[in-house]
Amino acid sequence: MITYTNDINKFKPNDLEGFFVNWPNPPSNEKHYQLLKQSYSFWVAIDEDNSKVVGYISAVSDGVLSAYIPLLEVIPEYQKRGIGFNLVSKMLESLNDLYMVDLCCDSNLVDYYKKFKMHQTNGMIIRNYQKQSGR
């Protein structure tokens, strides 16, 4: 059974195995835990049968008008089960009192996010891939 929580005390850094697939410089489990802990909001999906975190989403925000969703990931063996959909839904509900919620995604994910009444727009980004593992 998959459960969802935004309580950082429900899991530990070692429960965050299997994320950042194909990243050349992925953050450690400790850095991953830190980024969730320091997020404005986060949700994780936990497989209660083995106490494993199988998905997460995070948001940063000014807490007044805007938020940005930088990360959503479900580990490969748990994809196509609605976990990502549930994580996005919970996050958008958590942020529904803000004026704007933004995210950037690859072109192949635009239709996925349209399911949440998100609109496609232009965006600009900088990526320092050598810093993927965190500060």
N, C-alpha and C positions, 0 to 999 in steps of 0.2 A: 504494500500500500504506500502511495506517495502522499506525504504531508508537506505543508508549506509553512514557513515561519520567517519572521523578521527579528527573532530573538538570538543575538550573537552567542548567548550562553548555551544554546541547544546543540552546538557543534564545536569542534576544535580544528586547528589548522591541519592536522593529519587527516581529517575527514574530507579534505578538499583535493583529493587525488583525481587525475584524469582530465583536467581542464587545460585550456590554452593549446589545443591540438594544432599541430603544425606551426606553432610560433617558434622562430629560431632562438629567441631569448626569453622564455616564459618566466613570469614571476614565480618565486618559491611559494609553497603552501602558506608560509608565514606572511609573506607579502600579500598574497591573495586574501587571507584572513584580515590583515590590516586594512586593505582597501575596502572590504565590506564593512568593517567596524567603523571606519572613518567616513563612510558614505552618508549622505543626507537620508537616504532610504535604501534598503535592500530587501530582497526576498530570496530564500533558498528553498529548493525542493529536496526532500530527504526520503530515500527509500527506507521505510521503517523495518523492512525484513532484514536489512543488513546495516542499518544506521549510516548509510552512505549518502553524502550530499551529491546529487545527480544533476543539479541545475541551479543557476543563480541569475539574478539581475540586480543592477545597481543604478543609483541616480545621485547626481550632485546637484545642488540647488543653492540659490540665495535665500530661500525660505520666504520670499516675498512675492515674486512674480514669475520666476522661471526655474526650470529644471532641465537637465540634460541626462539622457540615459546612455552611458558610454559602453556598457557591457551587458550582454545576454548570452548565456551559453548553457547548453545541455550536453552532457557527455554522450559520445556517439551511440553507445548501446542503449540509451534511453530516449533517443530522438524518435519522432513520429508517434508519440504517445500523448500529445496535448500538454506536455509539461511546459514548454516554452510559451504556449498560448496562455496557460494559467499564470505563469510568472509575469508576463506582460500585463495581463488583465489586473492582477493584484497591484502591480506597480502603478498603473494608470489610475486605479481607484485611490491609491495612497496619495497621488499627486493632483487629484481632481480639483483642489481648491486653488491651484496656481493658474496664472494667465496662459503660460506657454510651457509646453513640454516638447523638447526637441531630441532627435537622435540622427545619427548618420548611419547609412547602411549601404551595402553593395547593391548594385542594380538588380540582381536576382532576388533580393529580399523585399523590393518595393511592394509587390502585390501582397506579401505576407503582412506587412504593417498597415496596408490599406484596410485589412479586416478590422482594425482598431479605430477606423475613421481618421487615420493620420493622412496627411497630404504630402505629396512629393514636392520638393522645392530644391533650390540650388544650395550648395554648401561649399565651404572651403576648409581644408584641414592641413595640418602639419603632422608628419609621423617621423619620429626619431627612433627608428627600429633598434638601434644599438642600445636604447634605454628601455626596451620592453620589459626587462626583469624588475624594473622599479628603481627607486632612489636608494 
